[in-house]
Amino acid sequence: MKPSASVIDPAPGAVPLKAGHYRWVICSLLFFATTINYIDRQVLGILAPLLQTEIGWNEIQYGYIVTAFQAAYALGLIVVGRLIDRFGTKIGYSVSIVLWSIAAMAHAVTRSALGFGAARFALGLGESANFPAAIKAIAEWFPKRERALATGIFNSGANIGAVVAPAAVPFITVTYGWQAAFIATGLLGFVWLIAWLLVYDRPETHGKLTAQELALIQSDQPDPPSGKIPWGSLLSYRQTWAFVAAKFLTDPIWWFYLYWLPKFLNRSYGLTLTELGLPLVAIYTVTCVGSIGGGWLSSRLIARGWPVSRARKSVMLLCALCIVPIVFAASVASLWVAVVLVGVAAAAHQGWSANLFTTASDMFPKNAVGSIVGLGGMAGAVGGMLLATSAGYLLEWTGSYMPLFIISGSVYLVALFIVDRLVPHLEPAAITWA
């Protein structure tokens, strides 16, 4: 997880070329937290065909179970970003991972659709802090020209989690039972917590940073003198609404992949629990390329002299176009053609996401980033609630995934159009300080 110590050239004469690499250790911690985050939320989707038979829920009830997670995720994001901005990344992340790890293990004692809904609600509350905390840590530990790459690396933990889960969960379930799958994955968070408490601190107070690396981290133009940012005032900025609208439209597609892909493969191609692993691993392995590649590409373009706005939006457009062919995924006869279509789209989503996340720190000062990412994540969770409930009804009534894949292939271009209209140059918000 550590790139070369040779960093992208800073402004001439400002910072030495080699400045250490401790910031990439921090990025690795964020990567592993996101990996665990996605392992914990992915377990239900993998076990859904089995649990649907064993517990006895229908498609509509499953839609409600997924909606419970997203409702809690949205509620958590209303306040969690603000709390992280107030109390700091170290405390916020620590509390979050304890809560979501306990909630993940609580799934093992449930025996009804209502019980799973309650466990998912608790998991959503705990997991809501992951991305606001991680994006804030990236803003604190990386200069702007490296943030998209760092974001792509930590965000690829979502893909690794989605690879590890289908590889491990069927084995654990067949060997020890489905309850053991929830307990084993939930315990991972407590292992990460020990490393986090030992390693993390803000760069300006961290004892293991060299002076050169600290200078590199702080080499951007300093944020303007700041005080408190009234939470409600963030809604008055076009930059906020650009980020929120894009998250509302595109986050639900990733939720759809996580929770309905195993069911899609089971229904359309007859794959059993033990047969789901290989196609899901293939899809989510490809997404790692999209996440890191999307972040690397915009960072590379900026290093070659492209304006930040042009670099970010060009990569986002490329990703949006790569997603369009997924509209055919529900109509192809071949399993592996469907896997390729979904895999390319999921990879492009992660490249899109790495750049979209980074626009928050492009447009807002560091002490507002947690709040902005929280607002965007809340919007994405609300969109996910709407899609999850709609998907449950659509599938129960029609049995067809076609409408869901058509939505998945088209919303990114709409989202990019809205972002471009609201913030043509990703210009920083003119914050009014309290």
N, C-alpha and C positions, 0 to 999 in steps of 0.2 A: 504493500500500500504506500510505499514511499517513492516518489519520483526522484530523479537525479537532484543532487544538491545544486546543480547549475540552474539558476532561475531565469525567467524571462528578463531581458535587459531592462533595468529601470531607466529613469531619466538620466541623461548623460552626467556623470560625475556625482550622482546623488548617493548611490549605494553600491558597494562592491558586488561583483558578479556572483561570488559564492558567499552565502550568508547563513549556512546551516540549514537544518531540515526539521527542527523540532515541531514546527507547525504541522508537518505531515504526520507526526505521531498523534497529534490532536485529531487530525482528519481521520486517521485510522480508528480511533475510538468512536468517532461519530459514525463511521462505516459499520462497525460491529454493533453499535446500538440499533442502527436502522435495520441491520440484518435480523437481529433478535425481534425487533418490532414486527417485521413482516413474517417471520416464522410463526410468531404467536397468532397473528391475525389470519394466516393462511391455513392453519390446521382445520378450521371448521369447513372451509371450502373443499378441502381434499376429502374429508370424512362425510361430506353432505350426502352423497348417494347411499352410504352405509347407514348413517344416522336417520335419514329420511325413512328407511325401512324399519330400523330398530325402534326409533322413537315414535314414528308415525305421523310426521307433519306433511302437509301438501305444499305445492309451489307458493301459494299465497302466504302461508305461515312462514315458509323459509324467507320470503321477501320481507316479512315483518321482522324476523330475527336479524337479518342484515340491516334493516332500517334502524333497529334499536342501537346497534353499534354506531351507526352514522349520526343518529340523533345525539347520542352522548358525545361523540367526537365534535360535533358542531357546537354543542353547549360548552364543552371544555375549551374550545378555541375562542369563545367569546371573551374569556377571562385569562386563559393560560399565557397567551403572548404578553399581556400586560403584566402579569405576575412575574414572568421571566425577566422582562425589562426592569422590574422593580427589585427583585431579590437576586438576580444573577443567574447565569447559565448553570453553574455548578450545583446550586441548591435545587433549581427547578428540574434539571434532568434527574437528579438523585431521587427526589420524591416521585417523579413520574414513573420511573422504571420499577420502583417498588410496588406502586399501585397496580400497574398493568401486569406485572408478573404474578401477583396474587390473584388477580382477576382471571388470568389465563389458566391457572391451576384450578380455579373454582369451577370451570366447565366440567371437570371430572366427576363432580357430585350431582350434576343436574340430570333429570330424567323426563323432562317435558319440554315442549316448544317454549312455554312461558319461562321455564328455568334457563334455557339457553338464551332467550331474549334478555333476561336479567344479567347473565354473565357477560353477554356481549356489550350491554350498556356500560357495565363497570370497566370492561376492557377499553371501550372507546374513550371514556373519561381519562384513564391513565395514559393511553397512547397519544392523546391530543397534544401533548407537550413535545413530542419528538422533533417534529420539523421546525417549529418556532425556536426551540433551543438550539438545534443543529445549525440553522441558518444564522442565528445570532452569533454562535461560536465562530462560524466561518467569517462573518463580518468583523469580528474582533481579532482573528488570527491571520487573516490573509489580506493583501492589497487587492484592489479591484481587478487588476489584470489576471490574477490567479483564482479569483473566486468561482468562476464558472467551472473550471477544472476541478477545484476542490469540492464544489457542490456535486458535480457529476460523479466523483469518486465516492463520497459518502452516500449519495442517493442510489448508487449501484448496489448498496447493501440491501435495498428493497428487492433487487433482482436475485441476489445471492440467497436471501431469505426465501424467496419464492422457488429457488432451485433446491435448497437444502430440505425444505419442508416436504415436497413430494418424493424426494429420495429417502427421507428418514421416517416420515409418519406412517406410510403403509407397513414398513418393516416392524416398527414398534407396535402398531395396532395388531398385526397378525400374530406377533410373538407374545405380547403382554396385554393386549386389549386396548380399546380406544381411549379409556380413561388415562392410561399410562402416557399416551401421546401428549395429552394436555399438560400433565404434571411434568414430564421431562423437558418439554419446551419452555414451560414457565420458569423452571429453575435457572435457565441460562441467564436471565436478567440479573440475578444476584451475583453471579460470577463477574459480569461486566461491571457492576456497581463498585466492587472492590478496586478494580483497575482505575475507574473514573475518579474515585475519591483520592487515590494515591497520585495520579498524574496531572489532573486538570487544575489550572488556575488562569487568571487573566494574564496576557503576555507581559504587561508592564510590571507585574509583581512576581513573575515566574523565575525561579532561580536557575533554570537550565537553559535559558535563552542566551545566545551570544548577543553582544551589542549590535553586530552587523545584521543579524536576523530581526531583531527588534526594530532597527531602522528600516529594514525592508517592509515589515508589516505596517509600519506607520508612514510609509513613503507617499501615500496619497495626500491630496490636499486635505487638511484637517476639517472635520465637521465644524459648522459655525457654532459660536458660543451657544450653549443650550441650557434649558431648564426643564421643567416638566412639559410634556406634550399632552394637552387635554385629549382624552381618548376619543370623545365625540368629534373633536375637530379634525381627526384624520379622515372622516367621511366627507369633508369639504374639498378634498384634493382629487383632481382628475387621475393622478397617479394611483391613488388607492383604488378607485373604481376600475381602472384598467386591470390591475392585478386581481382584484376580486372577481371581475367578470370572467377573466380567462380561467381562473381556478374553478368557478362555478360550472363552466361549460365542459372542461376537460378532465378534471379530477374524477368525475363519476365513471369515466370510461375505464380508468385503471381499477376502480372498485369492481366494475363489471367483470374484468378479466379475473380478478382474484376470486370472486365468489361464484361466478357462473361458468368459467371455463371447464372445471372438472365435470359439472353437470352437462354442459354442452357435449363434451367428448363422450360421456357415458350414454347420453340419449341418442346422439347422432351416429356414433360408431361402435356402441356397445362395449366400451372399455370398462373393465372391472377395476376395483381399488388397486390391485397390484399391477394392472396394465396402464394406469394413468401416469405413473411416474415418468416414463421415458418421454412421452410427448410434452409434459409440463416442464420437465428439466430442459428439454431442447428449446422450448419457447423462452423460458426465463434466462437461459444461458445467453441467448442472442440479445436479450435486453441489456445485459451488462455492456455490450459493445455500444449500444445506443446511448446509455447514460454517460459513460466516460467519453465516448467519441463526440457526443454533442457538446459537452462541456469543454473538451479539448479544442474542438474546431473554432468555437467563438473566441476562446482565449488566444488561439493561434492567429486568428484574423486581427484581433486587437493588437497583438504583438507586431504584426506586419503593417500597422498604421491605420487600420480601419477604425472609424468612429464606433464607440460602444454600441450605439443604437443600431447602426447598420449591421454590425457583426451579430448581435443577438437576434435581430429580426430575420436576417437572412437564414440563419441556422433554424430558427423556428419555422420559417416557411418551408425549408427543405424537409423538416420532420413532418409537417402537416401534409405535404404532398405524398410522402412515403406511407402515410396511414390510409389514404383513400382506398387502395385495393381491398381493404378488409371487408368492404361491402359485399364481396363475393364469397366470404368464408362459409356462410350458411348454405350455399348452393352447390358446393363442389363435392364430388363423390369420394375423392381420395382423402384419407385421414391426413397424410403428410403434406398435401397441398394446403389443406386448412391450417395445419401447424405452421407452415411457412408464412402464410398470409397473416396469421395472428402474431407470429413471432416478430415479423418485420414491423407491424403496427405497434406492438408493445415496446419494441426497441426504440422506435421513433417517438413514442410517447415519453419515454424516459429522457431522450435527448431534448425534447421540448421542455420537459419539466425542469431539467437542470438549468436551462437558460431562463425559464420563467421565474424560478426561485431567485435567480441571481439579479433579476431586474428589481427586486425589492430593495436590495442593498445598493443598486445603481441609483435609485430614485429617492431613497430616504436615509437619514443619518442613522448611525449604529444603534442609538438608544430608542429608535422607533421601529427597528426591523422586526423584533419579536412580535410587536403588536400588529404590524402589517401582515406578516406571515400568518399570524393567528386569525386575522380577519379573512384572509384569502382561504386558509384551510377550512374555516367555518363555512364559507360559501361553497367550497368544494364538497364538504360533507352534506350540506343541505341539498345540493344537486345530486349527490349520491343517494340520499334518502328518496328523492323523487324518482330517480331511475330504478332503484331497488324495488320500490313498491310497484311501479309501473311494470317492471320486468316480471314480477311474480304474477300479476294479473294477465299480462300478455301471454306468458308461457302456459298458464293454467287454461286460458280460453282458446288459444290458437295452436300451441305446441310448436311455434316457429320462432327461430332466433333471427330471422331475416330483418325485422324492423330494428332490432337492437344493434345489429352490425351496420346497418345503414346510418343510424345515429352516430355510431362510433367512428365511421369514416368521414363524416362531414363537419363535425363541430369545431375541429381545430382551425380550419380556414375561417370560420365565422369568428372564433375567438381572436385570431390574429388581426382580422379586419378591425374589430372593436378596439384592441390595444393600439393599433396604428392610428386610429381616429382620435383617441383620447390623449395619447402621448406620442406624437410623431417622432420625437427625438429622444425619448426616455429622459427628458429633462428632470433634474432634481426638483422635488416639491419645495416650494417657498414656505417653509414651516414658520408658523407664528408661535413663539415660545411663551409659556405662561410665566 
